[in-house]
Amino acid sequence: MSLTAAVKDELARVRVDRTSSRKAEVSATLRFAGGLHIISGRIVIEAELDNAAAARRIRVAIAEVYGHASDIIVVSGGALRKGNRYVVRVVRDGEALARQTGLLDSRGRPVRGLPPQVVSASVADTVAAWRGAFLAHGSLTEPGRSAALEVTCPGPEAALALVGAARRLGLSAKAREVRGVDRVVVRDGDAIAALLTRMGAHDAVLAWEERRMRREVRGTANRLANFDDANLRRSARAAVAASARVQRAFEILGDEVPEHLVEAGRLRLEHRQASLEELGQLSDPQLTKDAVAGRIRRLLATADKRASDLGIPDTESILTPDMLDL
């Protein structure tokens, strides 16, 4: 089951006892999933959902809260829309239900955003409105760089109303238009988790957070592995370059090299891929990596000074572009 399906399946089973919250949820579901149609001179309400449990939930709520009967029509998926769709239709007293839920105002005109009683409702009713909107046309993508909780809206007014509802909950949501379709998007991972928790999708939150953590850990591990690999490559190139310079230093100085510097240079030549710390452990007696680095540095400086006095190429002249790419 996809994350979106799991969230909707859980939200469709959330128990709500407060009547005003049930009304806010029904109003939002009908606003975001439904439409008003005039058939034979009568107003008919239809709400199309992609979740069977959500369709049953709104049908029960319409009957228990408003006392109106409704039908569910199952529309089989096709080439463009896979999966069944569930249309909840209210034919008798459709106009009365439209007025009761705020789809029509007092003058019988369609309301483009959310009904005023939902916009100015309590926090609990605001949460219920978000739950209804998500059940109607919500989606949740996998955690990661493009993670998002998104609700497709019937128009810009409804999108702005939903953004305002999120703001009342202390959450940041943005309205945007994509290819002529208005959407409300929540992208921050913590905000997504908080909103899912508020709506009642506790199991889905745990699953989403687990996937989010797993992805973050995997990403961190990959970054560290790449960082370590790059460091190893740089260290290896630096060791090769130092070995080449030491070889040139011995050629410049000949036998005029102090014994302790000869020992450090010899270790560098014999173990070209080893780190300074490893060279120190190979020395007899053992040295710290700073001591090894200091001796090799003095060896090279002595050779470079001698080369300058003699007017011959110094130790750096032996380096190639590959060695310098550190």
N, C-alpha and C positions, 0 to 999 in steps of 0.2 A: 504494500500500500504506500502511495506517495505521501510526502509530508502534508500536502494540502488536504488530501483525502482523510488522513489521520486526524488532522485538526478539526475538519468539519464534522467528522464522525463523532468526535468527542464533544464538540460544542453543541451538537444536536441532542446530546443527552444531559446537558447541564440543567439542573433543577432550579427553577426560578419561581419563588412564591409571591413576590411582590407584583401586584397587578400593574402598577405604572411601568415597571420594568418590562413586563411581558408586552404591554402596549407599545413601548418604545422599540422593542425588538421586532414586533410584527410590522410596525410602520416602516422601519429601516429596511427590513427584508422585502416588503412590497415595493418600496421606493427604488431599491437597487436591483431587484430581480424582476420587477413586474411592470405592468403597463395598463393603461385604461383603454378599453376598446368600446365602441358603440356598435352593438349588434341588435338589429331590429328595433332601434330606438331606445335600447336600454344600455346602461353602462355595465360592462363586464370587466372584472379584474382578473388578470393573469399574472402569475409569478413563476418563472422558469428557473429551476435549480438543477444542479448536477449531482446532488446527494439525496438518496431516497429518505434517509433519516431526517434530514433537514426539511424535506417536503412534508413528511408526516408531522413534524414538529409544528410547522406553521399552520397546517390544517387543523391540528388539535387546538392550537392557540386561538385561531379565528373562531372556532366553535365554542370554546370555553370562555373566552374573554368577551367576544362580541355577539355570540349567539347566532352566527351565520353558518350555513352549510356550504361545503365546497367539494369539488371533485379533483382527483389526481389523474392526469393523463400521462402515460409513459410514452416518450418519443424515442425510438431506437436510433442509435448513432449511425452516422453515414461516413462518407469519404472525408468530409471536411471536419465533422464533429464526431470524434470517437466516444463511445460510452453513452449510456442512456441519459436522457434529460427527463425531468419530472415537472410537469406543468400543473400548478395548483390554480384552479379556476373557480371564481365565485360569480355565478350568473344571477341568481335571485338576490335582490337587495344589494347589488354591486355598488350602486350609488351611495347607499346608506353606509356601507363599509368604507368607501372611499372618503366620505366626510368624517367618519369616526376615526380613521387612521391618519387623517391629515393629508391625504393625497389630493383632496379638493378643499378649497377654502370656503368660507361662508357664502360666497357669491357663486360657488360652483365652478371656479376656475382651477385648473391644475396647479399644484404647488411644485415648483422646480427644484427646490432644495429639500432639506428635511423639514418636517412640520414644526411650527413655533414651539409647541409643547415639548418636543424632543430637544430642540436646540437649547432651551432654557431649563432643561430638566436637571435632576440631581445627578451626582456622580454615578450612582448605581444604574440610573436610567441611561446615562451616557455610555456606560460600559455595555449595556444591553443593546443600544443602537449600533455600536461597533460590532457586537456579536452578530446581529442581524445582517449588517452590511457584508461581513465576511462570509457568512453562510450563503448570502446571495451571489456575490461575485468576487470572493477573495481568493488569494493564492499565496503560498509560502515557498520560497526557493531554498535550495540547500545552503547551509552556512558557507561562507567564504567571501571572496572579494566582491562578488555580485549578489550577496544575500539580500533579500528584500521580502517584506510583507506588503502585499499590494491588493488594492480593491479597485475594480473597474467601476466607473460611475456613469450614471445616465446623462450627466451634463456637468458643466463647470460649477453650477450653483450647489449641486449635491456634493461635489468634490470639496468645495470650500467649507461646506457645513461639516463634513467629516474631518477635515483638517482642524476646524475649530473644536470639534468634540475631542480630538486627540490632545489638543492644547489644554483643554479643561482637565485632562487626566495627567497633565505634566509631561506629555510625550511629544516629540517632534515628528511631524509628518509633512510631506510636501505634495502639493497638487501639480500635476503636469499633464500635458496633452501629447499623446504619442499616436501618430498617424490618424489624427482626427478623433481619438478616443481619450476621454478624460480619465485619469487615474490618480489615486492617492497612494503614496509610497512611504514606507518606513524602512530605513536602511540601517540604522544603528543597531548592532547586535543586542545590546542591553535593552534598548527600547522595544525591540521585537519580543524579547523574552518577557519583559514587563507587561506588554500589551496582551500577549497570549495568556499569561498568568491571570491578568485582570478579567479576561473573557471567560476563563474557566478551563482552558486546555492544558491542564497540569501535566498529564502524561506526555503530550506532544512537546511541551517545553523541555522536559527531561531528555527526550529523544533528540530534540534540536540542539540543546546545549551539549549533549554528548558528542554529536557529530561536529559541532563547532569546535569543541576542545580537541577532538581527534585531528581535525584539519589544521588547527593552530600548532599542535605539537608536531605534526608531520612537516608543516612548513618551516617551523623553527629548526627541526632536525636537518632538513635539506639545506637551509641557509648555513647552519653550522658546518655541515659536511662540505659544502662548497667553499666556505671560508677556510676550513682546515686544509682542504686540498690545494687551494690557491697559496696558502702560506707554505705548504710543503714544497710546492713548485718553486716559489721564490727563494726559499732556503736552499734548495738543491742548486739553483742557478748561481746563487751567491757563493756557495761552497766551490763550485766549479771555477768561477771567476777568481776566487782567492787562491785556489790551487795553481791556476795559470800564472798569477802574479808571483807566487812563491817560487815557482820554477824559474821564472825570469830573474828573480832576486838572487837565486843561487848562481845563475849564469853571470850576473853582474859582479857579485862579491867574490866569487871563487872560494878560496879557503879563508878569507878574512871575515868570518862570521862567528860571533860568540857561541859557545856550545849550547847554552840554554835556548838561543834563538834557532839554532840548527835543529834541536829536538822538536820544537814546536812546528817548524816548517816541514820537517820530515813526516810528522804525524798528518799534517794537512795533505801532503802529496800521497801518502799511503792510503788515506781514507778520505777520498775526494767527496763522497756523498754524506759524510758524517757531520753532525752538528758540532758546535764548539763545546757543548756540554759533554758530548760523547768523546771528543778528542781529549778533554780533560780527564775523563775516566780511563782512557787508554795510556795516559802519561805515567811515567814511573819516576818519582812519586806522583800521585794523582793531583791534578790542578783544578781550580775552578774555571768556569767558562770565561770569566773576565780576565783571568791570568793568561789563558791561552790566547784570547783575542788581543791582549796587550802585547804579548811577545811577537805574534804575527804582525801586528801593526808596526812595532819597532823594526822588525826585519825588513818590511817593505819600505819604511821611511828611510832606513839606512841605505838600502839599495837605490832608491830614487835620488838621494843626495849624491851618491857616488856616480850615478848615471849622468846627473846634471853637471858634475865636475868634469867628467870625461867627454861630455857632449854626445852621448849615445842614447838610444831610446830607453825610457824608463820602464817600470813594471806595468804601467797601464797600457803601454803600446801593444801588449800582447792580447788585449781583450778584443773580442768580436762583438758585433751587434746583439747576438743572441745572449751573450753573457751579461751585457749591459741592460737587458730588458728585465729589470727586477721589479 
